[in-house]
């Protein structure tokens, strides 16, 4: 049975393995959006402590994760957002062997339901503009491009991120 649950401290090893599998898959496709500084084990441990990381599991197998909170990058200040009370998606990842099976869509829709239940009126996120499969996925889920930002901390040629938003009220 597939379910979405809040992560517990005992989940951190599985989360880290999932992240490393996703990172290796991205690197194999020459997508350098994640590195050893973000996300990493400390980040995931902090998210567990904050109660902001959700897991999608099938029985005990970890299929994907998403971090949901209110934190927004300073680079986003220039974007013309529409929602006034946003929930922000970070680190949405699906195990490479499970991609293309609707898991990401399920996690995204669960995030939208949670946002509504908690009184948010939009969901925001950014995605590396060179990761066309991710950007297309968000567009297919009716997320609207609100602009793009430049992250100086990313490798040359991988600094541009597209900002997406979906109104959920």
N, C-alpha and C positions, 0 to 999 in steps of 0.2 A: 504494500500500500504506500503510495507516494504522499508525503506530507511536508509541510514547511513548519519549522520549529525554531525557536531562539537557540542560539549556540550556548553550550556550557563549557566551562574550562576543560573538561575532558575531551572536547572536540578539536582542540587546537592542533594536534598532530595531523588529523585527517584534513583539516582546513589547509594546513601548510602543504601537505602532499598534493591537494587539489590545485593550490596556487602554483606550485612548481611545475605540475603537468601543463597547466594553462600557459605559464610563462614560456616553457620550452616549446610549446606549440606555436606561440606567437613569434618567438625568435626564429623558428624554422621557416616562418612565413615572412621574415625580415620586418616584423612589427615590434618596435622597441618602446612600447608604452609603459611597461613595468620593469623595474630594476630591483636591486638589492635594498634600496631605501624605501620604496613604496610599490606595492604593499609588502610587508614582511611580517615575521612572527610577532614582533612586539606590537605592530599595528593591530593584528588579529586579536592578540591577547587584550589590548585596550578596548577593542570593539566588543569583545565578550563581556568584559567588566562593565562597559557602558550599556549593555543590553541592546546593541544596535546591529548585530550580525545574525542573519537568518540563514538556516540551512534547508536545502531541499534534499530529502532522503527518500530512498525506496528501500523499505525494511531498514537495514543498517548501512546501506551503501550511500555515501555522500555523492550526490549528482551535481549540486551547484550551491552557490552562496550569493548573498547580496548584503551590503551594508546600507542601512537606512538611518539617516540622521538629519540635522539641520545645518551642518557645516558646509560653507561655500567658499571656494577659493577666491582670493582677492582679485584674481584676473577676471572673475565673472562680473565685477562691478560695472563694467562697460556694456554689458549685455542688456538689451531691452526686454526684460522678462514680463510676462503678463500676470502670473499668479502673485498673490500678495502674501500667502502663507505656504511656502514650499516645504516639501519633504525632499531630501536629496539622496540620489542613488550613487553609491560608490562601489567599486570592486565587484560588479556583477560578473560572475564567472561560472561557466558550465564545463564539466570535465570534457576534454576533447573527444573522448570515445562516446559521449552522450549528446554531442551537439547535433542539431538538425532534427531532434525528436520532440520539439515543443516544450522542452524544459525551461528555456529562457522565457518564453511567452508565459508559461505558468507562473514563474517567479515574478515577472513584471506585473502581471495581473493581480497577484497576491499583494504586491507592493502598493498598487493603486487602491485596492480595497482597504488595506491598512491605513493608507494616507487619509482616505475618506473617513474611516472610523475614528481617527485621531484628530479630525478637524482641519486637516491641510486641504488647500484647494488646488495645488499643483504638485507635480513631480518634476524635478530638474536633474540633469546629468550632463556630463560631457563624454565624448568618445573621440579617440584619436582619429583624425580625418583620413588617415591612410588605411584605416581598418574598415574597408568598404562593407564587409559583411556585417559588422556591428552597426555601422551607420544605417545601412539598408534595413536591418532588423528593427531599429527604433522607428524609422519612417513607416514601415509596414504596420507598426503598432500605434500609429497616429500620433507620434511625438513630432513636434514642430521644431524645425531649426530656428533658433533665435539669434544666431551669430556664431562667431568663432573667437577663440582666444589663443594666445601664444604663451607657451611655458618654456622659459629660458633654461630650466633645469633638465629638459629632455635632450636626447642626442640630436645633432644637426640633421635636419630633414624630417624630424619627428616631433616638432614643437607645436604644430597646429592641431587644435582640438575643436570639434564642433559641439556647440551647446544645444541641447534639446530640452523641450518642456512639453508637458501634457497637463491640461487643465482637467481636474478630476471631480470638481463639485457638481 
